[in-house]
Amino acid sequence: MQRPIVILGGWLSSPGDYTGMAYTLAGLPYGRTVYITDFGRREWAALRDPDFTPVLDVLARTVELALEETGADRIDLIGHSAGGRVARAYLGHLPYNGVTYDGQRYVASLTTLGTAHTTYEVWVKAFAGLVNQRYPGAFYPHISYRSVAGRSVRGRRVGTLEEIIAFRSYEVSFGDGNQIGDGIVPTHACYLEGAENLILEGARHAPYNAPRTWYGAPEVVPLWFEEVAVPV
């Protein structure tokens, strides 16, 4: 039986942003059953560091639904941007705000797309620090970890609109705007110790400004998605 896929979106995303990627993964040659975590822009905007319990709760329910409806015992988890960090927290076996998710019991693989595993973002600093302190790197040996980073846009203080936006994002969140990344997250920030780390030339961060070149575009998905060899 093929494992179902659960997608968790990124900061200020909407489930609809991932329907194209889900369609690609459900079609040939993959033929996977795909679930998108139903957590929208308003819900993301309401989160306050370090309490990410609302999105963790919805993710946990989505995984439970995927297992119940498909009869599988584990899922493949995909987290985009901030969703990758939340996914790592969901795997954790230690209590978080009084809840123990222990998602590592139900997850065969975790793929993160444009996730800053190292970040100075003030609005997620406490949560990100907690995740890295409790579950550093590819923490669970029975889970296959893959971190995907884009290398497409160099931030410039003066340049194209895309370059200026990248500069500001890199500078505010990572301390230096003059570096290269996916337009939102610097390439180096996506590195996860012990994971399979992939760098995709030309890949951009999000669908709203790069529908043909972002991580979930039909032409880009095959560059990072493959049937995961799960550690024994």
N, C-alpha and C positions, 0 to 999 in steps of 0.2 A: 504493500500500500504506500502510495506517495504521501509524504507529509504535507499538510496544509501550510500555507504561508499567512502570517499575520504582519500587516504593515502598520507601523506607528509613525505618524507624520511629525513635522518639525514645528518650531515656534511660530505661532500665528498662522499656521496652515489650516486648511479645511480638508475633510475627507475627500471632497471632489477633486482636489489637486492630485490625487493618486489613482484615480480611476483608469487613466491611460496606462500606467505602469501595471496595475492589476490585470488589465485586459491583455497586455503583452505576456505576463507570466501565466495567465490562464490559457492562452492560445498555444499553438504549435510553435516550437517543439516541446514546450515544457508541460502544458496540460495540468497545471496545478490549481487547486482550489484556494482562492485568495480571500482573506478578510481584511478590511480596512478599519482600524480603530476609530470609532465615532467620537472624535474630540475636535471641536472646531475653534475658529479664531477667537470667539468671545471667551471660550473656556480657557484657552491658552493665555489670553490677556489678563484673566482674573487670577492667575497663579502668582504667588508671592514666595520668593526664595526664603527659607529652604523647604517650604511645604509643597511638594509635588504629588501629594496623595490623590487629588482628584483624577489626574491623568493615569496614575498607576492603577487606581481602582478600575477605570474603564479598560485599560489594557488587560488587566487580569480577567475581567469578564469576557473580553473578546477571545482570549486564549481558551478559556473554558468552553465558550460556544463552539469554537473551531474543533476542539477535541470531541465534544459531544456530538456534533453533527456529522463529522467524518469518521468517527470511530478510531482515529489515530491515537497513539500514546504520546507523541511529541510533535512539535511544530517547528518550522523555520521562521525565525523572527527577523524582520527588516526594520531598522530605525533610521529615519532621515533626520539629519541635522540634530537638533536638541532631542529628538525622539530616540536617537541612539544612546544618549546618556541616560534617559529615562529607562530604556530597555535594560541597560546594565544594572540599574538599581532594582528593576523588577526581578532579575535573576537571583538577587541576593537572599541569603538564608537568615540574615539577622533582622530583628524588628526595626521597622521604620515608622515613626509616629504611631507606635502601638500596633502596627500591622506587620505580619510576616508574610511576604508574598512567595518567597522561595520558588520563583519561576524556573530556576535551573532544573527542576524536576520534569518540566514539560517542554523544554526547549532543546532541540538538537543543534541548531546553529544560530548565530547572531551575525547579521551583516549590517554594518553602519555605513551610511552614505553622507559624506560631508559633515561628519560629527566631529566637533572640536573636543577631543579627549583631554587636551590641555587648553585651558582658557582663563583669561583674566576678566571675563564679563562680570560686572558687578551684580547684575540681576540674577545670576545663577552661581555666584562664587561659592556660597556655602554648600549648596547641593552638589555641585561638581566636585568640591573638595571631599565631601563625605563619600561619594561614589569611588573616587580614586583612592581614598584612604582604606575603605573597607574591602574593595574588590579591585585591586590594581591589575592593569593589563588584562590579558586573556585568563581570567581568574579560575574558571572552572575547567579542569582538564577534559571532561567528557563533552564539552561544548566546542564546536568549531567556530572560531571568531574570524571575521573578515572586516577590515576597515578600508573603505574606498574613499580616496581623495581626488579632487579635480585639480588640474594644473592648466589654467586657461587665461586668467586675468591678473596682470600686474597692477597693483595699486599705484596711482599717480595723483599727486596733489592737483596738478593741472594736466588735463588730458581729455579723453572722451568721457561721456556721462558714466559709462560702465566702469571706467578706470577710476573716476573720482569717487563713485559709490564704494568701489572695492577698497580704495585707500581709507575712506572714513570707517568702513566696517573693520578692516584689519587694525587700524590705529586704535579705535575705541575699545575693541574687544581683545586685542592681542599686543598692544603696545607699540606697534610699528606698522605704518601704512604702506611703506615701500617694500613690499614683498609680493610673492605670487601665490595664487590660490584659485578657488572656484568662483571668485567674485564676492563671496561673503566670508568664507573661512579660509585662512592660509593653509596651504598643502601640509606643511610640517605639523600643524596643530592636530591633524587627524591621525597621527601615528599612535598606534596602540601596541605596547610591548607584548610580544608573544603571539600576536594575531598575524594572519596573512594580510599584509598591508599592500594595497594596490593603488597606483597613481595613474589616473586616466588623463592623458593629454587632451585638452579641449573641452573637458566636461565642466559644466557650470552647475551652480547650486540649486536653482529653483525653476519651476515651470513657468512662472508668471512673466519672466523676461527672457527665458531661453527654452521655449517648448521643444526645440529640436536637438538641443545639446545638453540638457540637464540630465542628472543621473537616471531619471525614470523614463527618458525618451526611448521610443522603440529601437532606435539605432544604437543607443548607449547601453541598455540593459544587458545585451549579450556579452558586453565587455567585462562585466563583473559578476553576472549570475551564472552559476553552473551547479550541477547536482553536487551538494556538499558531502565530502567524505567525513563522516562523523567519527571522532576518536572513540576508541573502545575503552 
